[in-house]
Amino acid sequence: MAERYTAPAKGDGDLEERVAQLEAKLKSLTLALGAELQDRPEANGNEETEAKATMDPSHTVLTLNSLASRASAASQQESHVEDDFQLMMSVWDAVICASMGSSSAPGWEVGRADQVLVFLLFCFNITMQTVFILGIATTMNGNPYVGASIPTMKYQRLFDGHDYNQMDRSTMQSRVQKVCTGTWHNRLSATSTNTFQYLQMDGSGVPGQFISLVAMTIWVLSMGKEIRATLDQLAALIMLPNNSQARKSQVISKEEEEVGDTTAGVITDEGGYVIRVMRLPHKVALVLFVYIPRLAIAFTVLWVGTMYLADTAVVSDLILNACALEIVHSVDELVFESVASRKLHQMVEKTRIRYVRGRSLISALLGPENANDKQGVESKSQLLMSARLGMLLVVLVIAYVSHLMPLVNMAEEAYKSICGHEVDFAYVTHPAAGLPVFAAIQSDSSNEVATCYYAAQYEVLSIRVGFDPVHFPRNETLSQLVNGTHTLCNDTESFSCPNFHLATLSKLKAVSAEIYDNPDLCTDQDVLLQVLRSTCLSPDFINVGVNPQFEPIFSCSDLAPHCLCNNATCVEEDFEIANANPFGWVWVDLLSGICPETCKRCKPPLLPLPR
């Protein structure tokens, strides 16, 4: 039986050596064929003529040349295996696949309907990604500290944060202290908490700027991968031979290519389809309408996304922002994989673009890392690797200098404006001077004595709303007295409940300095005294030092021995001289305001002038 021809094995041997081996095999085949024909005397004339022609030396030379050409093509084909660039599962690559022709070409399974669908998905994809980019650039939260944000925070801290009326009576803290400890709920408190966590002022975690830098690096690497794959594919497209006779919709087999067909745009092999040749206008159209928009969107998403991550001032939002950016990045894949048919999926998966070695145009604008020689491959690989690393560093440095570092500096300034320096004081506006006057809160020793007094302010409001008291058990009678629903509250001549008409409240606020001159307002507040007594007798204020003194106090009349000096209103000088009062002056002054009638602070009404 004659020995059958086998293709040369893949290797790096010299082409001439392979041709010599083929010549030897061909000679052996020729001798075997001649011997076989001699053993067949019944062969007709045509067969004999064909055998003689086969053994003719000139025919042998032609056959050798053909085999050499095939061997060269086989060697070139083997070198192309590693250079073929697989199309990716995206709308962009589906456009390339659909542009190669319709199903009228044998073996090519892209139909007219598929081409129309791909075009619609292409338009939809560009619209979606453009809208996302514009949305990120125009509507997403940027640096929260720019503009008037920091001066506004400082103003709010000065005039609201230290206002005496805004002080927390239950914990004896200024509004600023509540904000900076995260126990107050408003926008300024949220900003303070976010800024504290971002800067990690206590050193308990990783500062937000480092987390942002890591997120930015991952994002740049992700987009760099996309850009690199696109540029490599573009280089392979540019390097395809420009054949004006190329039939883009013609599909041939690998064996037909070896015969010498150079016009078919696509060949088939065991891995699928390979785009091997393309007309120049076809290339230009793909570059203009596919690759340039694709690269423009990729670079824009890279830049906008990096700046967006750099401007994120809340650490917990970094993950959400990164997920949003990944959606923008993956729109082309999501659109294609969710809508296109399974057949179109398979066509894109099985289609590759051949990268042809040795063509110029600076190796297709420094495309894939290959060349005609090993040294060239190594040099080009190092150059491209350095270029990609340089691009990564440039983008990160620009983002860090222009966005991330200013954000960190502004965050530090914002935190100082909210919580910096002295926070333990309150102020009121002087009634005559109109300028602020101050008092320390927790550091004032007199406040330790009056702590339960301020807590009683909190308890009165809690009872009026309907909450249970914090420092003593709920008392329904006391609750009714505070709410003004008890029957005693109807006897306004002998008993006063802390409930007035709305107009009276306005009057109280307006004439607070002259309250002792108004007989309607200068009355004992026994209900408020009961709330104060119950609060100060709580175990929470055991160290205040007034608990024993409040035991016998049930009404304002019981305060007379403690708030009168020589049967008259006490002043601080007389009180210090007497020095026998179990209450301190701070308490006597406060209790005299609760029981002004008993403590004789009410001034007699003015008599009408004689006519």
Secondary structure, 3 states (H helix, E strand, C coil): CCCCCCCCCCCCCCHHHHHHHHHHHHHHHHHHHHHHHHCCCCCCHHHHHHHHHHHCHHHHHHHHHHHHHHHHHHHHHHHHHCCCEECCCCHHHHHHHHCCCCCCCCCCCCCHHHHHHHHHHHHHHHHHHHHHHHHHHHCCCCCCCCCCHHHHHHHHHHHCCCEHHHCECCCCECHHHHHHCCCCCCHHHHHHHHHHHHHCCCCCCCCHHHHHHHHHHHHHHHHHHHHHHHHHHHHHHHHCCECCCCEEEEEEEHHHHHHCCCCEEEEEECCEEEECCECHHHHHHHHHHHHHHHHHHHHHHHHHHHHHHHCCCCHHHHHHHHHHHHHHHCHHHHHHHHHCCHHHHHHHHHEEECCCCCCCHHHHHHCCCCCCCHHHHHHHHHHHHHHHHHHHHHHHHHHHHHHHHHHHHHHHHHHHHHHCCCCCEEEEECCCCCCEEEEECCCCHHHHHCHHHHHHHHHHHHHHHCCCCCCCCCCHHHHHHHHCCCHHHHCCCCCCCCCCCHHHHHHHHHCHHHHHHCCCCCCCCHHHHHHHHHHHCCHHHCCCCCHHHHCCCCCHHHHHHHHEECCEECCHHHHHHHCCCCCCHHHHHHHHHHCCCCCCCCCCCCCCCCC
